[in-house]
Amino acid sequence: MGISLPKRKALWSPTGSPPEGSPRRAESVFINCPFDADYAQSLDAVILATVCCGFYPRSAIEAGRPSDLRLDRIRGALFSSKYSIHDLSRCRGEGKKNLARFNMPLELGMAMTLRYIFEEQRDERYEHEWVVLVPEGHEYLEYVSDLGGIDPYRYDRTLEDLVTAVMLWLLTLPEAEERARPSAVCGNLSEFERLMSKLRTEFRDRTPPWKHRLEVATAIATSL
């Protein structure tokens, strides 16, 4: 017996149609990672690597009205993407209460569910493939042991190795466009970071809109 998703009003779901002008689902990659200042450069590097492989990065922070529930924004971007990248590097407690952050495993679970629905229904609207990123030496199985048996892509916490790990996976996908090798992309990271720093200054050190960040990444990609 097939599984059906509940019908709900959302930004988009596989049971509906993407908004006019949106990127094709097969070319979209949902990025699930921390959105704080400490991870900002890493997120920019993932965005650049994704664009350099011919894909369109998607995120819960890309759009949506302030009145939209955050989970609906996540669902809209994730369900509009055939692929997703999940960085599980954050697992330790933070702040005075020493609380861990589990948003990333939660969104990974949503992506895994999409794949299970596709395998059950064989409906291409639900087709989804995902990858887990973890730093070298990261013992993610100690807090999410049900992921035992998968092969995450590991990186050594440098931006160069993160870019390489992302591109190694994306370039295996059928829709990938090899616009540049990882060495060329890494060689332009300093220029990319300079442009991103300039962009943040233009927005008075606030997080620039998603489309502006993609414009900078695309400028670098087309120059390679």
CORKALIN-V457346 format. One record per backbone hydrogen bond with DSSP energy under -0.5 kcal/mol. CO is the residue of the C=O (numbers start at 1). NH is the residue of the N-H. If there is no record, write none. Layout:
<<CO | NH> <CO | NH>>
This chain:
<<6 | 8> <13 | 16> <19 | 22> <24 | 27> <25 | 28> <25 | 82> <27 | 56> <28 | 82> <28 | 83> <29 | 58> <30 | 32> <30 | 85> <31 | 33> <32 | 87> <36 | 39> <36 | 40> <37 | 40> <39 | 43> <40 | 44> <41 | 45> <42 | 46> <43 | 47> <44 | 48> <45 | 49> <46 | 50> <47 | 51> <48 | 52> <49 | 53> <50 | 53> <50 | 55> <51 | 54> <52 | 179> <52 | 180> <53 | 177> <55 | 57> <56 | 29> <58 | 31> <59 | 62> <65 | 68> <69 | 73> <70 | 74> <71 | 75> <72 | 76> <73 | 77> <74 | 78> <75 | 79> <76 | 80> <78 | 81> <82 | 129> <83 | 30> <84 | 131> <85 | 32> <85 | 87> <86 | 88> <86 | 133> <89 | 91> <94 | 99> <95 | 98> <99 | 94> <100 | 102> <102 | 106> <103 | 107> <104 | 108> <105 | 109> <106 | 110> <107 | 111> <108 | 112> <109 | 113> <110 | 114> <111 | 115> <112 | 116> <113 | 117> <114 | 118> <115 | 119> <116 | 120> <117 | 121> <118 | 122> <122 | 124> <123 | 126> <124 | 127> <129 | 84> <131 | 86> <132 | 153> <133 | 88> <134 | 155> <135 | 138> <138 | 140> <139 | 142> <140 | 143> <140 | 144> <144 | 147> <145 | 148> <147 | 150> <150 | 152> <152 | 154> <153 | 134> <155 | 136> <158 | 162> <159 | 163> <160 | 164> <161 | 165> <162 | 166> <163 | 167> <164 | 168> <165 | 169> <166 | 170> <167 | 171> <169 | 172> <170 | 173> <173 | 176> <177 | 179> <181 | 184> <181 | 185> <182 | 186> <183 | 187> <184 | 188> <185 | 188> <186 | 189> <188 | 192> <189 | 193> <190 | 194> <191 | 195> <192 | 196> <193 | 197> <194 | 198> <195 | 199> <196 | 200> <197 | 201> <198 | 202> <199 | 203> <200 | 205> <200 | 206> <201 | 204> <203 | 206> <209 | 212> <209 | 213> <210 | 214> <211 | 215> <212 | 216> <213 | 217> <214 | 218> <215 | 219> <216 | 220> <217 | 221> <218 | 222> <219 | 223> <220 | 223> <220 | 224> <221 | 224>>
